[in-house]
């Protein structure tokens, strides 16, 4: 099994930093061969290349769905694609729109091979470093869902949760983010 875990977000915009924080927690784990951790500010049509290289793809991001802040979901390919507001549009593309395109390009791809792990953000509009309290509390749940969705060994769950708790409370500054520390 090979899998890519793609963590999206911008740590300079509050809860949008969820993906990079999950990535840092996961980077503390001994990931087996065949698993790659990727951090990006956003995801575009380059997901096609990722789907060709990896058997499984897990996308991690903050979301705004109207649920209570800190709600953590693991969403399959079909459910995520159904959330698309403009499934045939490639401008200002979001994850649901992108996955709708993936369904059209790869109609035979197994539906379990793409998952989205998302945490409902409280503030995704204000510049500032640090997660809101409900999102920070949800980080251990998010990394556990990523471990499961990626097919990582179950023995890593406790390690992942502990790393996420440390990451959720780790002080970060603008300098840390810009210098990628």
N, C-alpha and C positions, 0 to 999 in steps of 0.2 A: 504494500500500500504506500502510495506517495500522496502527500497533501501539502498545500500551501495555506497558510493562515495569513490573511491580509487584514491588517489593522489600520483603519482609516481615522483621520481627524487632525485637528490643529490644537495643540496644547495652549496656544495663546488666546483661545476663545472658550474659557470655562469648561463646561461639560463636553464640548466637542473634543476635548483631550482624552476621552474615554478609550478610544482605540489605541493610541500610543501608550497609555498607562497599562492596558491589558498586555500589549506587546512587551513592555518592560518586565511585567510579572512573569510572562511566559519565557522570556529570555533567561530567567534564573533557573529554568528547568533543563535537565539533560535530555534535550529532544533527540529522539532516535534518528538514524539515517533515513532519508526519504521525506523528511518534514522540513519545510522552509517557513520562516517567519519574515513577513514583509510589512514594512510600515510606509504608508503613503498618506499625503494630505487628502487625496480623493481618488476615486476609481473611475476610469473611463472605458473606452472601447478596448483598451489593452487587456481587459479580462479575457478576451478571446484567446490571446497568447497563453494566459495562465491556464485556461481550460484545456488547451492542447497539451500542455506540459504536465499537468497534475491530474491524478485520478479523482482527487477530492479537493474542494475549495471551500474554505470557511472565511467569510467576510465579517469583520467586527467593526461596529460603528455605534455612535449615539443616534437616537431617533427622536422625533417629535410626532407622537400619534394621539396625544390627548390622554394617555394613560398616566397614572401617578408617577412622579419622578422616582427613578431608581428601579422601575419595573424592568425586568430582564426577560427577553424572549429569545427563543431559538426558532427561526422561521425557515421552512423549507423553500425550495426553488419555486414551486407553484404558488404558494401563498404570498411570497415576496413579489413575484411577478404580477399577481393580481392587484397589488397595491398601486400599480403604475397609473399615473394620471394621464400620460400621453405615450402609450406604448409604441407608437411608430415614430416618435420624435427623438433625435439624437442631440438636440440643443438643451442646455441646462439639464443634463441627464442625471438622474438619481439612481440609487441602487435598484428600486423596483423597475424603472424604465430599462435599465441596463439588463436586468435579468429577463425581462420580457423579450428583449432582442436575443439573448442567449437561448431562450426556448425556441425561437425561430431558426437560429443558426444551427443548433444542436438538438433537434427534436428527439433523437434516440438516446440522448444522455440520461443516465439513471438519475432520477429526481433526488435521491438521497446524497448525490455527490456534490451538491452545492447547498450550503446552509448560511444563513445570516444570523449572527448573534448580536442583538441590539439592546442597548440600555436607554430607557427613556430619560432624556436630559431635563434638567430644571431650567438652565440658562445656557442657550446655545448662541446668544447674540452679543454678549458683553465681553469686551476684551479684558483679559485677566487670566492669570495662571492659577490653576487649582480646580478641583472638582467640587461640586456642591455636596453637602452631607449625604443626601439620599443616593446619589450616584457613587460616591466613595464607598458607601455601605454595600452597594450592589456589585462591586468589583469581584469579590470572591465567587459569587454566583456566576458572573459572566465568564471568568476563566474556567470554572468547572464545566460550563456548557461548551466552551471552545474545546477543551480536552476531549469531551465526549464526541462533539461533532466532527473533530479532526481524526478521530479514531486513535488517539494517543493512548498508551497503556493506562489502565485504570489506577495503577499504583502511583501515578503522578498527581492524582486529584488532590490529596492532602498537601503535597508540596506546592501545588499551584495555588490553592486557597491561601496558604500561609504567605506565599510571595505576593499575592494580590492584596492581602491585608496590609503588608508592609508598604507596598506601592501606593495604596489608597491614602496612607497617612504621611508619606514621604513629602517633606517640604520641597517645592520646586520654585525656581525663580525664572524670570524672563531670560536671564543669562544662561541658566541651565538648559532651557529649551533651545535657545538660539545656538548654543555651543554643542548641542546634542549630547548632554551628559545625563 
